[in-house]
Every structure is written in C-alpha cells, then in structure tokens.
Amino acid sequence: MDRTTPTVAAASSPPTLVRPRAGLAARVLDRYDLERRLGAGAYGAVWVGRDLRLERRVAVKVVPRGDGPPRAEREALAAARLNHPGIVSLYEAGADDTAHYLVSELVDGVTLAGAEARGALSDRDVLRIGAALCDALEHAHAAGVVHRDIKPGNVIIPAQPASEAGVAKLTDFGVAHLAGEDALTHTGDVVGTLAYMAPEQAEGARVGPAADLYALALVLYEALAGVNPVRAAAPAATARLVASGVPSLGRVRRDLDPDLIEALDRALRRRPEERGRVGDLRDALHEAAPEADAGEGRTLILPEPAVVEQGLPPASWRQQLVQRAVAGGTAGLAAAAAIAAAQATPVHPPLAGAAVGVAVALLPRVAWLAAAIAGVAWLAAGPPHEPGTALLVGAGLAACPLLLPRAGWLWSLPAVAPALAAVGLAGMWPALAGLLTGAWRRAAIAVLGGLWIALAEPLAGRDLFLGRASGTGAPAAWAGSAQDAVQNALLPLGGSGALAILALWAVAAVALPHALRGRTPLPVVLGALAWAAALVVGTGLLAGALRGALAHPDARGALGGAVAGATLAAGVLLLGAGRGQQQLPP
C-alpha cells in the first residue's frame, strides 16, 4: 500500500473490545491489535498496535464516532498529502460502527514537551529540531496544508533519527486546514491550543502559513527560554498576553546569537505579513546551530549529524552551494582584477583569479584569509613593491572578518561596491545589502561596501562617489611608502567626514525590508520610492555638509543607484509574494 495514500473504508466488523482487558487486545479493521494506550486528547486516544498483516508495530488513533467526521477524515486527508521525514507518516484510515481509526508509524522517542520537562535538550538540539520542523512545515505548506496546532506535545523526537531531516517529527493534523477545501470551522471559531496560537488565530480569523510559523517560533522560544511567555493561569489572561505581543527572546537569553534572536522575534510579530518566511527562520537556525551550546552532561542529546546518506551534504545543501558560489565567484573576480591592475607580475590574472575562486569556494574562510594575507604581502614585498597600496588594501580586507566573523562567504562581496560606483550606481549598494538576512549582516555589508568605495577612490586616483578628500595625493606619491599612505590617503579620508556615509548606508540597509512591507504592488512600489527618496536626500545633505573637505562632493550615482536598487528590491519582494513568500529577509 502507498503509505501517502490512506484508504478510508469501513471495517467488516466492529472491534472485539473497545478497551482491552489485561492480557487481551482489541482488534480493529480486522488487522490491527490494540496493545496499550499511549495517551488521550480532546479528539481521541492513541494506542500502540500491531499490524498483523505486515507484522510491525504501529500507532492507532481511535476517534469515537461522535467526534469523528469531519476531524478524523480531515486529518487523514491532510496527512495523505504529505510525505516527509519530519512528519509522522499515515499508513491507513478506516472506520467501523463505533469509531474512526488513523493508523500511522510508531515513533520510538519522546515528545518535545517531555524532553523539556526533563531538561534534556541542549540549545543546539533545540535549533536542530527547529530547523527540521521548518523543513517539514515548508513541505506541508507547499502541499496546501496548514497545521494550526503546533505545540511541544505534537512534536516527537525519535530516539534514533534516520537523518538530520528526521530529528523531529510533526504529528496530529486533526485541526489542519487544507487549501481548496471548505474550512473545518467557520470564521469566529477558535481551534488549536491557545498558549501557542498566533494572534489572528486566537481572534478566530482565517489563518495561513504565517500562523504555523508563529506557533513554531513560540515553541522554540519556550524551549530556549524555559518558559512560554504568553501562558497564564487562566485562558482569559493567556488571551490578553497573546494579544499584547511576545517580548524579545533577547531579554532572557542574551547569550544567544543576535541573528537567531532577531529571526525568532520577527516570526513572533503580531501582524502575519511581517513575520517573513519559514525558510528565513530555518536559515537562521542552521547558521546558529554549530556555535550553540551542545549541552554537555544532559540526559537526552541528539546524536550529531554523521555521514549523510549517499554522500549528500546536510539538509541546507542548496543554501551552502549558493553561499560557496558567491564566496568563490566574488573572491576570484576581485583577485583577478587586483592582479590585472597591478600590471607588474607574470601571473595570468584569469588563471590566478580562478585558482583563488575555487579555493575560497571549498574553504570560504581559511582560503580567503590565506589569499588576503598573500595578496597584501605580495603588494608590499613582491614585484609591485607598493607598501602604501598594501596598507589601504589590507585595511579594507581586515574589516570584513572583523565585522562578519561567521559569514565568510560574504567577505568578498563588498568588492562589488566599487564596481557599481565606477559605472555610476553607487547608491544601489545599500539596497543590495538590504536583501540579506539579519539586521547586523545588512548593516555590516552596507558599511563594508561604503568603506571599499572610500578606499578605492585614492587607490584608483579618481572620484567614484563622494570624491577624494582634500589633501589626498596621487597614488604615485604614496604607493611606495606605508607612512606616506597614512599621511596622504588615510588621514585626509578620516578627517574629511566622508565615512559618515557608512552610517547612512547601514541605516538604509536595515530599514529596507521595513519600507517594503506588503504583498501587493502598490504599497511595495510606494515604499521603494520613499526609501530611495530618503537615501538620496540624506546623501545630498551629507555631500553638502562636506563641501570643502572633499574635492568633488557631488555624490555620483546616488540618485540612479538608489532608484535602481529600490526597484530591484521591490521586484524581489513581489516575485517572492507571487510564489507564496511574504517578505524580504529579516
């Protein structure tokens, strides 16, 4: 039988016993012996059963006839659409005169609620569980299924997960909503568990994937903080806390990764359209997991990922491939351009750039640092013999790992900023930075791009954006001496005030996703125009204030670049909304 296509058929006879006596088993659907009850909920009890035909243990959910349709049928139809290692598989559904039966895989493990009660999970375990559940939810949402009752009791942690994608399994789709089907309840009814409901769900409004994202984020918040921030002694008090909003996780867990805190805080916003996507939260969980507390000495620690089946990378392999391609591509192009500009080496620029690109793609941080150190040393002591140039280049390179120590794949990306400035599109850089995930990352990339433009102007001996600071000498006057480079390039730049553009661009990059709220073209376009106008006005005011300190403070590319960047960001957002995604990265 296809495990993803359960049959809904009446049994030929009612069960022998509804509640087995000691030593005896009730047989249902002429195939499954109920051996012992695992637990009971509002809509039925779950039993350990034995499949007599296939000789395997199963879980059998028994829903009395009075509570059966449409909930039991809805759960069967929802589960029938799904086939994912992070979702408990439904084998069969049937009914007799007394009850409906849902037969699913029996997972040997513990619920997330049970693990939390024992204090058995480390922070790293929680993040890995959350990432697996994000993958499971993305699969369900793509199939048109919204769970609507995500809570610790509906998450099972297998004792021996078969893969990283199965370190946690989502179960109980009894109140799920299926796209294309009539609603299980009328608008105004409330289904689910109040302490994990999104505000719109608690108000009885029709809910979508954003409600599942909120519930999952709240489950992870509770697992990391040790407390559910909206659960109160009485339902009315809980409802008030749900309506008032969830305090930042950073208030109780300041030791956690800031990008992770921001991702969870965003997923818990009151307005569904501001929560972002399940994929955004999964990416933040994946990135933070390796550095999270591994919980030495706890009683239930998930095994670390071993060799993945068939040699495939971990669950986020697509993301890692993209990141490595970005790292290698930008590093290789930057290296080739630098070697070509030096014009004093027998090394073929394309070949050297390709070698650097491949090395950085394979080892993003180690190879990048090695290439950066070798490049600066070569400029200072190699055929170019330009210690002054090496000093300026080294200053720009050193800033990358300092601001983004754990995002090595982004370290070469700021090299794109001077290229944009050279073609009159410098103002586009804050918009590109604003497309990244995480406020700190957006701000850091914006700052680094602005810094590289500011350093590139004296290095190139030409004005690219705000222009060279007054007192900056020609490259030939200081390239051969580090001391001269300080006097004739770095000190004039630092004293000109031109680096104030870094703060403006950081604010603009962080603000971009907030300016482009909405899922329809009009508010997105208006937000993009307002963002571009604010950036242009701010740049113009800054350039005006720097007259006299800069040789040519005309802000080349501010207007055209800002408009082009805002247009690009708006297009990305609208394209994502058309595919069921709701926002730019948090």
Summary of the structure (lengths in Angstrom):
residues: 586
radius of gyration: 29.1
end to end distance: 43.1
largest distance: 97.8
contacts: 2009
relative contact order: 0.07
helix: 53%
strand: 11%
